[in-house]
Amino acid sequence: MNLVVPIKGASHTTVSAVTPKGSVKMPIAAAPREETAVFAGGCFWGMEAVFEHIKGVSNVVSGFSGDNQATANYEKVSSGNTQHAESVKITYNSSQISYRKLLEIYFLVAHDPTQLNRQGPDIGSQYRSVIFFVNDQQKQMAQAYIAELKGAHIFPKPVVTQLIALKGFYPAEEYHQNFAAHHPNHPYIVRYDLPKLQRLRETFPLLYKK
């Protein structure tokens, strides 16, 4: 799928330095604005791999959201008996990439938002499609974008993505972090996640970083 819903580009602001009378005012670049996004949509290996290759993203962590810290470990979450979803916490510079653009990548590349409580071969509520919004602005932007997707009939089936306020994010065990980068030949990565990176390169070539 290579259809992208048109969006307004992210703005880049500059600020003028205060200078003594008679001197030249030189514009200075706005300070980096680090913000956080938390998405869930299937195995966090693939989600992490996709967003690690986005310009403007400085860090991606695989983990769990939706339940409490006591249940935030892979063994309990993978049993399907918690309220957690495998998630990724994305730290990004909003002067370089907008939350809206991250939403596009999330819906059009990182996962299939029409699959209920599963993603590909992974079945269970821990693999559900969820946006854990950190503020009302993120919630409103996600709601508006989902409405656009529905209105444009981008997907043949209804979008089932949940919108839930973020109450906590708990990093997964160390061996899950950067899994695709460390294990590019793992059968699961080759079968399910490398195609996502190829789709990312094709759909958002200007945002792709190696």
C-alpha positions as a Markdown table, in Angstrom:
| # | Residue | x | y | z |
|---|---|---|---|---|
| 1 | Met | 0.0 | 0.0 | 0.0 |
| 2 | Asn | 1.5 | 3.3 | -1.0 |
| 3 | Leu | -1.4 | 5.7 | -0.4 |
| 4 | Val | -0.7 | 8.5 | 2.1 |
| 5 | Val | -3.4 | 10.8 | 3.4 |
| 6 | Pro | -2.3 | 14.4 | 2.6 |
| 7 | Ile | -1.2 | 16.3 | 5.7 |
| 8 | Lys | 0.1 | 19.7 | 6.6 |
| 9 | Gly | 3.8 | 19.8 | 6.9 |
| 10 | Ala | 5.5 | 20.3 | 10.2 |
| 11 | Ser | 6.7 | 23.8 | 10.8 |
| 12 | His | 10.2 | 24.8 | 11.6 |
| 13 | Thr | 10.4 | 27.9 | 13.8 |
| 14 | Thr | 13.3 | 30.2 | 14.3 |
| 15 | Val | 13.9 | 32.8 | 17.0 |
| 16 | Ser | 15.7 | 36.1 | 16.8 |
| 17 | Ala | 18.5 | 36.6 | 19.3 |
| 18 | Val | 18.3 | 39.8 | 21.5 |
| 19 | Thr | 21.3 | 41.9 | 20.5 |
| 20 | Pro | 22.7 | 45.3 | 21.5 |
| 21 | Lys | 21.5 | 48.4 | 19.7 |
| 22 | Gly | 23.0 | 48.8 | 16.3 |
| 23 | Ser | 24.2 | 45.2 | 16.0 |
| 24 | Val | 22.7 | 42.7 | 13.5 |
| 25 | Lys | 20.1 | 40.3 | 14.7 |
| 26 | Met | 21.0 | 36.8 | 13.7 |
| 27 | Pro | 18.2 | 34.1 | 13.6 |
| 28 | Ile | 19.0 | 31.1 | 15.7 |
| 29 | Ala | 17.5 | 27.7 | 15.3 |
| 30 | Ala | 14.8 | 26.7 | 17.7 |
| 31 | Ala | 16.0 | 24.3 | 20.5 |
| 32 | Pro | 15.2 | 20.6 | 19.8 |
| 33 | Arg | 11.7 | 19.8 | 21.2 |
| 34 | Glu | 11.8 | 16.2 | 22.5 |
| 35 | Glu | 8.4 | 14.6 | 22.8 |
| 36 | Thr | 7.0 | 11.1 | 23.4 |
| 37 | Ala | 4.7 | 8.8 | 21.5 |
| 38 | Val | 3.6 | 5.3 | 22.6 |
| 39 | Phe | 2.1 | 2.9 | 20.0 |
| 40 | Ala | 1.2 | -0.8 | 20.1 |
| 41 | Gly | 0.4 | -3.0 | 17.1 |
| 42 | Gly | 1.7 | -6.5 | 17.3 |
| 43 | Cys | 5.1 | -7.8 | 18.2 |
| 44 | Phe | 7.2 | -4.9 | 19.4 |
| 45 | Trp | 10.3 | -6.1 | 17.5 |
| 46 | Gly | 8.8 | -4.9 | 14.2 |
| 47 | Met | 7.3 | -1.7 | 15.6 |
| 48 | Glu | 10.7 | -0.8 | 17.1 |
| 49 | Ala | 12.5 | -1.6 | 13.9 |
| 50 | Val | 10.3 | 0.7 | 11.8 |
| 51 | Phe | 10.5 | 3.7 | 14.1 |
| 52 | Glu | 14.2 | 3.4 | 14.6 |
| 53 | His | 14.6 | 4.1 | 10.9 |
| 54 | Ile | 12.7 | 7.4 | 11.0 |
| 55 | Lys | 14.6 | 10.8 | 10.8 |
| 56 | Gly | 13.8 | 12.9 | 13.8 |
| 57 | Val | 13.4 | 9.9 | 16.1 |
| 58 | Ser | 16.2 | 9.7 | 18.6 |
| 59 | Asn | 15.2 | 6.7 | 20.7 |
| 60 | Val | 12.8 | 3.7 | 20.6 |
| 61 | Val | 12.2 | 1.4 | 23.5 |
| 62 | Ser | 10.2 | -1.9 | 23.4 |
| 63 | Gly | 8.0 | -2.4 | 26.4 |
| 64 | Phe | 4.5 | -2.8 | 27.8 |
| 65 | Ser | 1.6 | -0.5 | 28.4 |
| 66 | Gly | -2.0 | -0.9 | 29.6 |
| 67 | Asp | -1.5 | -2.6 | 33.0 |
| 68 | Asn | 0.6 | -2.1 | 36.1 |
| 69 | Gln | 4.3 | -2.7 | 36.8 |
| 70 | Ala | 3.8 | -6.0 | 38.6 |
| 71 | Thr | 2.6 | -7.6 | 35.4 |
| 72 | Ala | 5.1 | -5.9 | 33.1 |
| 73 | Asn | 7.3 | -8.8 | 32.0 |
| 74 | Tyr | 7.4 | -10.8 | 28.9 |
| 75 | Glu | 6.3 | -14.1 | 30.5 |
| 76 | Lys | 3.2 | -12.7 | 32.0 |
| 77 | Val | 2.2 | -10.5 | 29.1 |
| 78 | Ser | 2.7 | -13.2 | 26.5 |
| 79 | Ser | 0.3 | -15.4 | 28.4 |
| 80 | Gly | -2.5 | -13.0 | 27.4 |
| 81 | Asn | -3.7 | -12.8 | 31.0 |
| 82 | Thr | -2.8 | -9.1 | 31.6 |
| 83 | Gln | -4.1 | -5.8 | 30.2 |
| 84 | His | -0.8 | -5.0 | 28.8 |
| 85 | Ala | 0.0 | -4.6 | 25.1 |
| 86 | Glu | 3.4 | -5.0 | 23.6 |
| 87 | Ser | 4.3 | -1.3 | 22.9 |
| 88 | Val | 7.0 | 1.0 | 21.8 |
| 89 | Lys | 8.0 | 4.3 | 23.4 |
| 90 | Ile | 9.2 | 6.7 | 20.7 |
| 91 | Thr | 11.3 | 9.8 | 21.6 |
| 92 | Tyr | 11.3 | 12.3 | 18.7 |
| 93 | Asn | 12.1 | 15.9 | 17.9 |
| 94 | Ser | 8.9 | 17.6 | 17.0 |
| 95 | Ser | 10.7 | 20.3 | 15.1 |
| 96 | Gln | 11.9 | 17.6 | 12.7 |
| 97 | Ile | 9.0 | 15.2 | 12.5 |
| 98 | Ser | 5.4 | 15.7 | 13.6 |
| 99 | Tyr | 3.2 | 13.5 | 15.7 |
| 100 | Arg | 0.8 | 13.5 | 12.7 |
| 101 | Lys | 3.6 | 12.0 | 10.5 |
| 102 | Leu | 4.3 | 9.3 | 13.1 |
| 103 | Leu | 0.6 | 8.4 | 12.9 |
| 104 | Glu | 0.8 | 8.0 | 9.2 |
| 105 | Ile | 3.8 | 5.6 | 9.6 |
| 106 | Tyr | 2.1 | 3.7 | 12.4 |
| 107 | Phe | -1.1 | 3.1 | 10.3 |
| 108 | Leu | 0.3 | 2.7 | 6.8 |
| 109 | Val | 3.6 | 0.9 | 7.5 |
| 110 | Ala | 4.1 | -0.4 | 11.0 |
| 111 | His | 1.0 | -2.6 | 11.4 |
| 112 | Asp | -2.4 | -3.5 | 10.1 |
| 113 | Pro | -5.0 | -1.5 | 12.2 |
| 114 | Thr | -7.9 | -3.7 | 11.0 |
| 115 | Gln | -6.8 | -6.8 | 12.9 |
| 116 | Leu | -8.6 | -7.2 | 16.2 |
| 117 | Asn | -6.5 | -8.6 | 19.1 |
| 118 | Arg | -3.9 | -10.0 | 16.8 |
| 119 | Gln | -1.2 | -9.1 | 14.2 |
| 120 | Gly | -0.3 | -11.6 | 11.6 |
| 121 | Pro | 0.7 | -14.8 | 13.3 |
| 122 | Asp | 0.5 | -13.3 | 16.8 |
| 123 | Ile | -2.9 | -13.7 | 18.5 |
| 124 | Gly | -4.1 | -12.2 | 21.7 |
| 125 | Ser | -5.0 | -8.9 | 23.3 |
| 126 | Gln | -1.3 | -8.3 | 24.0 |
| 127 | Tyr | -0.9 | -7.7 | 20.2 |
| 128 | Arg | -3.9 | -5.4 | 19.8 |
| 129 | Ser | -3.7 | -2.0 | 18.0 |
| 130 | Val | -3.5 | 0.8 | 20.5 |
| 131 | Ile | -2.4 | 4.4 | 20.6 |
| 132 | Phe | -1.5 | 5.4 | 24.2 |
| 133 | Phe | -1.9 | 9.1 | 24.0 |
| 134 | Val | 0.1 | 11.3 | 26.5 |
| 135 | Asn | -2.1 | 14.4 | 26.2 |
| 136 | Asp | -5.4 | 15.6 | 24.8 |
| 137 | Gln | -3.7 | 17.0 | 21.7 |
| 138 | Gln | -2.4 | 13.6 | 20.7 |
| 139 | Lys | -5.8 | 12.1 | 21.3 |
| 140 | Gln | -7.5 | 14.7 | 19.1 |
| 141 | Met | -5.0 | 14.3 | 16.3 |
| 142 | Ala | -5.3 | 10.5 | 16.4 |
| 143 | Gln | -9.1 | 10.7 | 16.3 |
| 144 | Ala | -9.0 | 13.1 | 13.4 |
| 145 | Tyr | -6.6 | 11.0 | 11.5 |
| 146 | Ile | -8.6 | 7.8 | 12.0 |
| 147 | Ala | -11.6 | 9.7 | 10.7 |
| 148 | Glu | -9.7 | 10.7 | 7.6 |
| 149 | Leu | -8.6 | 7.1 | 7.0 |
| 150 | Lys | -12.2 | 5.9 | 7.3 |
| 151 | Gly | -13.5 | 8.7 | 5.0 |
| 152 | Ala | -10.9 | 7.9 | 2.4 |
| 153 | His | -11.6 | 4.2 | 2.6 |
| 154 | Ile | -7.9 | 3.4 | 2.9 |
| 155 | Phe | -8.6 | 0.0 | 4.4 |
| 156 | Pro | -11.1 | -2.6 | 3.2 |
| 157 | Lys | -12.1 | -3.4 | 6.8 |
| 158 | Pro | -12.8 | -1.1 | 9.8 |
| 159 | Val | -10.0 | 0.3 | 11.8 |
| 160 | Val | -10.1 | -1.2 | 15.3 |
| 161 | Thr | -7.3 | 0.8 | 16.9 |
| 162 | Gln | -8.0 | 1.8 | 20.5 |
| 163 | Leu | -7.2 | 5.2 | 22.0 |
| 164 | Ile | -6.2 | 4.9 | 25.6 |
| 165 | Ala | -4.6 | 7.5 | 27.9 |
| 166 | Leu | -1.0 | 6.5 | 28.8 |
| 167 | Lys | -0.8 | 5.6 | 32.5 |
| 168 | Gly | 2.6 | 3.9 | 32.4 |
| 169 | Phe | 5.2 | 2.5 | 30.1 |
| 170 | Tyr | 7.5 | -0.3 | 31.3 |
| 171 | Pro | 10.6 | -1.3 | 29.3 |
| 172 | Ala | 10.8 | -5.0 | 28.2 |
| 173 | Glu | 13.7 | -7.2 | 29.1 |
| 174 | Glu | 17.1 | -6.2 | 27.6 |
| 175 | Tyr | 17.2 | -9.0 | 25.1 |
| 176 | His | 14.1 | -7.6 | 23.4 |
| 177 | Gln | 15.7 | -4.2 | 22.8 |
| 178 | Asn | 16.9 | -3.5 | 19.2 |
| 179 | Phe | 16.0 | -7.1 | 18.4 |
| 180 | Ala | 15.7 | -6.8 | 14.7 |
| 181 | Ala | 19.1 | -4.9 | 14.4 |
| 182 | His | 20.8 | -7.5 | 16.5 |
| 183 | His | 19.1 | -10.5 | 14.8 |
| 184 | Pro | 18.4 | -9.5 | 11.2 |
| 185 | Asn | 18.5 | -13.2 | 10.1 |
| 186 | His | 16.0 | -14.4 | 12.7 |
| 187 | Pro | 13.2 | -16.2 | 10.8 |
| 188 | Tyr | 10.4 | -14.0 | 12.3 |
| 189 | Ile | 12.3 | -10.8 | 11.5 |
| 190 | Val | 12.9 | -12.0 | 7.9 |
| 191 | Arg | 9.3 | -13.1 | 7.3 |
| 192 | Tyr | 7.4 | -10.3 | 9.1 |
| 193 | Asp | 9.5 | -7.3 | 9.8 |
| 194 | Leu | 12.0 | -6.8 | 7.0 |
| 195 | Pro | 9.0 | -6.3 | 4.6 |
| 196 | Lys | 7.9 | -3.4 | 6.8 |
| 197 | Leu | 11.3 | -1.7 | 6.4 |
| 198 | Gln | 11.0 | -2.1 | 2.7 |
| 199 | Arg | 7.6 | -0.6 | 2.7 |
| 200 | Leu | 8.9 | 2.3 | 4.8 |
| 201 | Arg | 11.6 | 3.0 | 2.3 |
| 202 | Glu | 9.1 | 3.0 | -0.5 |
| 203 | Thr | 6.3 | 4.9 | 1.1 |
| 204 | Phe | 8.4 | 7.5 | 3.1 |
| 205 | Pro | 11.7 | 7.7 | 1.3 |
| 206 | Leu | 12.6 | 11.2 | 2.6 |
| 207 | Leu | 12.1 | 10.1 | 6.2 |
| 208 | Tyr | 14.0 | 6.8 | 6.0 |
| 209 | Lys | 17.4 | 6.7 | 7.8 |
| 210 | Lys | 19.8 | 3.8 | 7.8 |
